[in-house]
Amino acid sequence: MSETKKSKPVKKERATSYVVNILFALAAVVLIANCFSLFSQVKEKKDKYNSLERLYQEELVLKSEYEYLLDEKNQLEYIERIARERYGYVAPGERAFYDSSYGK
């Protein structure tokens, strides 16, 4: 009567499969968390790129204005505009009206 019992090796195999399943689940959770982190980094980079692109476009407009002002034909027009806007000068024969309620 030599019967052998094989119940213990089956339990070890099940315990091993549980550990492997838990490790796979943990690996999946870590990978998903990394994906979300990478997606947020990509979004931040896109936002920064869009911001820099807007600044670049504004600077291009400013550059074209400066190039226009540096043209010899437009220097007198620029000087006149600065005199009117900054210093409040008027051309001879013009009337200047000021709002006395400004700042009240």
Secondary structure, DSSP 8 states (H G I E B T S, - for coil): ------HHHHHHHHHHHHHHHHHHHHHHHHHHHHHHHHHHHHHHHHHHHHHHHHHHHHHHHHHHHHHHHHSGGGHHHHHHHHHHHHH----TT------TTTT-
